[in-house]
Amino acid sequence: MRLLPTAALALLLAAAGCARPAGPATPPPAGEPAAAPATTAATGPRPFTLVATGDVLPHTEVIQRAHQDAGGTGYDFAPMLAGVKPLIAAADLAICHMETVYGRDGGPYTGYPAFKSPPEVARALKDAGYDSCSTASNHTLDDGTDGIRRTLDAMDAVGLRHTGSARTEQERATPALLTAGGATIAQLAYSYDTNGIPLPAGRPWAVNLIDRDRILTDARAARAAGADLVLVSLHWGTEWQDSPNAQQLDLARELTAARTGDRPDVDLIIGTHAHIPQAYEKVNGTWVVYGLGDQIAGEMFNPTGAQDARGNWSSIARFTFTPPTDPGGRWTVGRAEFVPQLMDLTTFRVLDLPAAVRSRPDRADWAQALEHIRSVVLSRSGAEAGLTMSE
């Protein structure tokens, strides 16, 4: 995967009506990386794999372990993701969900209820192979606009794209544009709420909130600007509920039914927020992942106040897209897979669960987690549509 070169990005934004007028070349704004040089593309479009993973939610004990893993100086989150790095890095395009915002260099850092995470998280995500992260969540305003700025600055510094929160109105109007297999992919992201924290005065664009008409307007603008696929990341659903709620079901149907001409406006929906795995389903011919679960989190407690291991279980979604048979046609999912994963709280490591169960047949708790994730992910019509478990 490569980021869209600056010149191509400018053309796409101009087509959508959100680029600045042409003028002399200028260096990137402070805190934003220079564009990577263009690479030579293979001849013609080709299949590519996209993976997406769940909420990165560093609780206090997660932050403390990252400090230990760094030898007591700074924070190192890379070891937590080492077990799934081969899966992430092998994909042509990898998407994560950064639920929290970052604090100042050196701290202080906080966990629940108002999160401020070490900016070193961004470096670990990039090291694991992620290309872009959704940043719209109910915790996006935990530290106001300063938290948004620090988070996006840290992602820019390591070359990690982002969408869902913004430092400027122009940035809000610009989706994350990525390329894989010769296709241009636009990622959009939205959250159901910000925990009741009002949008900043004069900055209603700071966080994207779920609104069907707004999502479709953004999707159509991205498509008109040249995006071959539109991926929508949604922070939605009811916490600790295995089944998608009414909002998820209704919005999924409405978004996947929307079309411009003979093409759907949305090509894939990836959901987060519920803390536990939820089903995958093909709706109106488009794959919807209702909820991936938490990829990184500390000890989780359900609404009854009980510690609940499900809060550390999740799935990796993996879709293989194939090129259209005719120019201008739709890219389609030729293969749909999921990989169960688990964060082991004894080691604070994220595990490729099928591989872990195979290597440790004595771990009945891991086997139980694997079976639960499998059954929930396949609890709707995913299997009938071709969804399979992999590793």
C-alpha positions as a printed Julia matrix, in Angstrom:
391×3 Matrix{Float64}:
   0.0     0.0     0.0
   1.14    3.58   -0.57
  -0.33    6.91    0.34
  -1.71    8.94   -2.51
   1.04   11.25   -3.85
   0.52   14.95   -3.24
  -0.17   15.85   -6.87
  -2.81   13.16   -7.26
  -4.38   14.1    -3.93
  -4.64   17.71   -5.05
  -6.43   16.67   -8.24
  -8.91   14.55   -6.32
  -9.65   17.31   -3.84
 -10.05   19.85   -6.61
 -12.61   17.61   -8.27
 -14.5    17.5    -4.99
 -14.3    21.27   -4.61
 -12.1    21.24   -1.48
  -8.64   22.05   -2.77
  -6.96   25.44   -2.48
  -6.53   27.43   -5.72
  -3.42   26.5    -7.67
  -0.32   28.42   -6.68
   3.4    28.07   -5.97
   4.51   24.9    -4.22
   4.73   25.31   -0.47
   6.21   23.09    2.24
   3.77   21.06    4.35
   2.38   22.79    7.46
   4.27   22.29   10.69
   3.56   18.88   12.14
   2.5    17.34    8.83
   4.82   14.93    6.98
   6.09   15.56    3.5
   4.42   13.36    0.9
   6.17   10.1     0.16
   7.65    9.9    -3.34
   5.44    8.2    -5.86
   6.19    4.57   -6.61
   5.79    2.81   -9.92
   2.43    1.04  -10.01
   2.03   -2.43  -11.44
   0.34   -2.59  -14.81
  -3.42   -2.57  -14.39
  -5.56   -3.11  -11.29
  -5.03   -6.25   -9.24
  -6.64   -7.89   -6.2
  -5.68   -6.54   -2.79
  -6.33   -7.44    0.82
  -7.7    -5.06    3.42
  -7.64   -5.78    7.15
  -9.41   -3.81    9.88
  -9.14   -4.17   13.65
 -10.98   -2.94   16.71
 -10.68   -0.32   19.42
  -7.27    0.69   20.75
  -8.21    1.73   24.29
  -5.16    2.13   26.56
  -6.34    1.88   30.16
  -4.0     2.81   33.0
  -2.59   -0.71   33.36
  -1.93   -0.86   29.61
   0.01    2.4    29.82
   1.96    1.09   32.8
   2.9    -2.08   30.94
   4.07   -0.06   27.91
   6.3     1.89   30.31
   7.76   -1.38   31.6
   8.25   -2.65   28.05
  10.23    0.52   27.32
  12.58   -0.27   30.2
  11.11    2.41   32.42
  11.97    5.24   30.02
   9.13    6.31   27.73
   6.49    3.93   26.42
   6.69    1.04   23.98
   3.41   -0.43   22.73
   4.99   -2.43   19.9
   5.44   -5.64   21.94
   1.69   -5.71   22.59
   1.01   -5.99   18.86
   3.92   -8.26   17.91
   1.73  -11.38   17.91
  -0.6   -10.02   15.22
   1.94   -7.91   13.35
   2.45  -10.62   10.68
  -1.29  -10.56    9.89
  -1.42   -6.76    9.78
   1.8    -6.22    7.85
   0.91   -8.86    5.24
  -2.18   -6.92    4.13
  -2.03   -4.45    1.28
  -4.08   -2.0     3.35
  -4.53   -2.05    7.15
  -7.03    0.05    9.12
  -7.1     0.56   12.89
  -9.39    2.44   15.28
  -7.73    4.84   17.74
 -10.45    5.42   20.31
  -8.53    7.74   22.63
  -6.6    10.97   22.22
  -2.97   11.57   23.1
  -1.54   13.63   25.94
   1.54   15.85   25.95
   4.99   14.33   25.5
   6.0    13.06   28.91
   2.46   13.05   30.27
   0.53   13.04   32.43
  -1.42   10.16   30.89
  -4.76    8.86   32.07
  -7.06    5.92   31.52
 -10.79    5.67   32.12
 -12.96    7.76   32.21
 -11.18   10.64   30.41
  -8.35    9.14   28.4
  -5.04   10.75   27.51
  -2.74    8.18   25.96
   1.0     8.36   25.27
   1.68    9.52   21.69
   4.04    6.54   21.35
   0.93    4.5    20.52
   1.02    5.97   17.0
   4.54    4.71   16.41
   3.57    1.19   17.49
   0.55    1.18   15.18
   2.69    2.24   12.24
   5.32   -0.35   13.15
   2.66   -3.07   13.16
   1.79   -2.2     9.56
  -1.26    0.02    9.85
  -1.8     2.59    7.12
  -4.74    4.61    8.47
  -6.82    4.93   11.64
 -10.33    6.13   12.33
 -10.3     8.69   15.16
 -14.0     9.5    15.68
 -15.25    8.06   18.98
 -17.09    8.95   22.15
 -13.68    9.79   23.67
 -12.43   12.11   20.91
 -13.17   15.23   22.99
 -11.81   13.88   26.29
  -9.09   16.56   26.18
 -10.78   19.07   23.9
  -9.26   20.31   20.68
  -5.75   20.07   22.15
  -6.19   16.33   22.41
  -7.29   16.11   18.79
  -4.35   18.2    17.63
  -1.78   16.17   19.58
  -3.24   12.9    18.3
  -3.25   13.88   14.65
   0.16   15.53   14.92
   1.61   12.3    16.33
   0.04   10.25   13.54
   1.36   12.65   10.92
   4.84   12.39   12.43
   4.98    8.63   11.8
   3.16    8.66    8.45
  -0.13    7.21    9.69
  -3.2     8.54    7.92
  -6.34    9.4     9.91
  -9.97   10.39    9.5
 -12.91   11.2    11.77
 -11.5    14.15   13.72
  -9.88   17.31   12.4
  -7.72   20.31   13.27
  -9.2    22.49   10.52
 -12.39   22.67    8.5
 -10.47   21.83    5.35
  -9.05   18.74    6.99
 -12.54   17.61    7.96
 -13.57   17.84    4.29
 -10.66   15.64    3.21
 -11.06   11.87    3.57
  -8.07    9.62    4.1
  -7.17    8.65    0.55
  -5.1     5.5     0.14
  -4.13    3.23   -2.71
  -3.88   -0.54   -3.01
  -4.03   -2.85   -6.01
  -4.24    0.16   -8.3
  -7.44    1.34   -6.57
  -8.0     4.59   -4.71
  -9.74    3.98   -1.38
 -11.45    6.75    0.59
 -11.86    6.16    4.33
 -14.53    8.13    6.21
 -15.24    7.88    9.95
 -18.04    8.96   12.32
 -19.1     8.49   15.97
 -22.53    8.19   17.56
 -21.63   10.72   20.3
 -18.83   12.34   22.33
 -20.03   11.29   25.8
 -22.2    14.39   26.01
 -19.27   16.78   25.55
 -20.48   19.51   23.16
 -18.62   20.16   19.95
 -16.13   23.02   20.41
 -17.52   26.5    19.81
 -16.81   27.57   16.27
 -15.45   24.11   15.42
 -18.42   21.87   14.66
 -16.15   19.98   12.26
 -13.76   18.81   15.03
 -15.43   15.38   15.25
 -17.61   13.69   12.66
 -20.92   12.61   14.19
 -23.15    9.97   12.63
 -25.72   11.47   10.29
 -26.94    9.42    7.35
 -27.25   12.35    4.95
 -23.83   13.7     5.88
 -22.21   10.3     5.42
 -23.77    9.85    1.99
 -22.83   13.38    0.95
 -19.22   12.7     1.95
 -19.22    9.3     0.24
 -20.56   10.76   -3.0
 -18.01   13.59   -2.91
 -15.21   11.07   -2.46
 -16.54    8.97   -5.32
 -16.9    12.01   -7.57
 -13.33   12.95   -6.72
 -12.08    9.63   -8.05
 -12.32    7.12   -5.19
 -12.81    3.58   -6.51
 -13.97    2.34   -3.1
 -15.51    4.11   -0.11
 -14.92    2.62    3.33
 -17.02    3.97    6.21
 -15.79    3.46    9.8
 -18.59    3.81   12.36
 -18.28    4.05   16.14
 -21.75    2.83   17.04
 -23.83    0.17   18.76
 -24.68   -0.75   22.35
 -21.81   -1.6    24.66
 -21.64   -5.25   25.78
 -24.44   -6.29   23.43
 -23.59   -9.15   21.07
 -26.33   -8.24   18.61
 -26.38   -5.05   16.54
 -28.93   -2.54   17.81
 -31.7    -0.86   15.83
 -29.53    2.11   14.83
 -26.86   -0.2    13.42
 -29.34   -2.3    11.48
 -31.27    0.68   10.1
 -28.21    2.73    9.18
 -26.49   -0.26    7.59
 -29.52   -0.88    5.39
 -29.82    2.79    4.41
 -26.15    3.32    3.63
 -25.76    0.12    1.63
 -28.96    0.77   -0.32
 -27.84    4.25   -1.45
 -26.65    4.39   -5.04
 -25.49    6.94   -7.55
 -26.2     5.7   -11.02
 -25.52    1.98  -11.09
 -22.94    1.98   -8.28
 -23.42    1.83   -4.49
 -22.18    4.89   -2.61
 -20.56    2.79    0.14
 -18.42   -0.3    -0.44
 -17.64   -1.47    3.11
 -18.75   -0.6     6.66
 -16.48   -1.3     9.64
 -17.92   -0.88   13.15
 -16.37   -0.35   16.58
 -17.43    0.69   20.1
 -19.36   -2.23   21.66
 -16.2    -3.58   23.41
 -17.12   -7.1    22.34
 -17.23   -8.87   18.97
 -20.37   -8.54   16.88
 -21.54  -10.14   13.63
 -20.47   -9.62   10.03
 -23.24   -9.52    7.45
 -23.7    -8.79    3.77
 -26.42   -6.14    3.42
 -27.69   -5.11   -0.01
 -24.61   -6.76   -1.48
 -22.16   -4.84    0.76
 -20.25   -6.26    3.73
 -21.0    -4.74    7.13
 -18.93   -5.5    10.24
 -21.18   -4.42   13.1
 -18.46   -4.55   15.74
 -14.86   -5.73   15.9
 -14.39   -5.57   19.68
 -11.42   -4.18   21.63
  -7.98   -4.94   20.26
  -6.05   -3.27   23.08
  -7.72   -2.65   26.45
  -7.14   -3.29   30.12
  -9.4    -5.14   32.5
 -12.97   -4.57   31.36
 -16.13   -4.46   33.47
 -19.6    -4.98   32.06
 -22.71   -3.01   33.13
 -23.25   -5.29   36.14
 -19.85   -4.29   37.5
 -18.34   -7.73   36.88
 -15.0    -8.21   35.19
 -15.8    -9.55   31.71
 -13.18  -11.28   29.57
 -15.18  -10.54   26.41
 -13.91   -6.97   26.64
 -10.52   -8.28   25.54
 -11.8   -10.43   22.66
 -12.12   -9.19   19.09
 -11.79  -10.11   15.45
  -9.62   -9.02   12.58
 -11.67   -8.46    9.44
  -9.9    -9.39    6.21
 -11.43   -8.73    2.8
  -9.85   -9.46   -0.57
 -11.09   -7.03   -3.19
 -11.02   -7.92   -6.88
 -10.94   -5.43   -9.75
 -14.0    -4.72  -11.88
 -14.33   -6.68  -15.08
 -15.29   -3.53  -16.97
 -13.67   -0.07  -16.73
 -15.49    2.08  -14.21
 -17.21   -0.91  -12.61
 -17.35   -1.8    -8.94
 -14.53   -3.48   -7.05
 -16.02   -6.51   -5.29
 -15.11   -8.66   -2.3
 -13.87  -11.97   -3.67
 -13.04  -13.39   -0.26
 -14.31  -12.45    3.22
 -12.5   -13.73    6.32
 -12.1   -13.05   10.01
  -9.35  -13.92   12.47
 -10.21  -14.1    16.2
  -7.78  -12.27   18.47
  -7.42  -11.83   22.22
  -5.45   -9.55   24.52
  -3.91  -11.69   27.23
  -3.96   -9.62   30.43
  -1.27  -11.74   32.08
   1.26  -10.63   29.48
  -0.53   -7.65   27.86
   0.01   -9.17   24.43
  -2.5    -9.38   21.58
  -2.73  -12.95   20.31
  -3.58  -14.45   16.95
  -6.1   -16.68   18.7
  -6.28  -19.65   16.29
  -2.48  -19.89   16.33
  -2.4   -19.49   20.12
  -4.97  -22.24   20.68
  -3.08  -24.57   18.37
   0.17  -23.98   20.25
  -1.43  -24.2    23.71
  -4.18  -26.86   23.63
  -4.15  -26.8    27.44
  -5.61  -23.28   27.47
  -9.31  -24.09   27.67
 -10.08  -20.4    28.25
  -8.5   -19.46   24.92
 -10.42  -22.21   23.14
 -13.64  -20.94   24.74
 -12.89  -17.4    23.59
 -12.2   -18.63   20.06
 -15.51  -20.48   19.89
 -17.43  -17.5    21.27
 -15.92  -15.09   18.75
 -16.57  -17.51   15.91
 -20.2   -18.05   16.88
 -20.94  -14.33   17.32
 -19.22  -13.23   14.11
 -21.21  -15.86   12.19
 -24.46  -15.27   14.12
 -26.22  -13.56   11.23
 -25.92  -14.45    7.53
 -22.18  -14.06    7.1
 -21.42  -17.75    6.59
 -24.11  -18.08    3.93
 -22.52  -15.17    2.08
 -19.1   -16.85    2.14
 -17.5   -15.53    5.34
 -14.91  -17.92    6.79
 -12.61  -18.03    9.81
  -8.91  -17.91    9.06
  -5.63  -17.13   10.83
